[in-house]
């Protein structure tokens, strides 16, 4: 199958295509944010963390640091998507 796909590509073209696909896949996985989180947390992101790129470690740290300020619908979306556990939200609520 690979031989069929690569028949028309040069060796350097094949390497470039594979490298580009790997980079795109890695980037998509690293910064993946669910549609629900995007929709329900947009206002919170703009209010508290817009200085960080969406899906980055920085925005995750920022949202966690501002967890007590996040809207209930954003927190529900974050729990639903697995970004944060229900246990953690309960623990943080108990500290207030």
Secondary structure, DSSP 8 states (H G I E B T S, - for coil): -HHHHHTTS-HHHHHHHHHHHHHHHHHHHHT---HHHHHHHHHHIIIIITTS-TTSHHHHHHHHHTGGGS-HHHHHHHHHHTSS-HHHHHHHHHH-
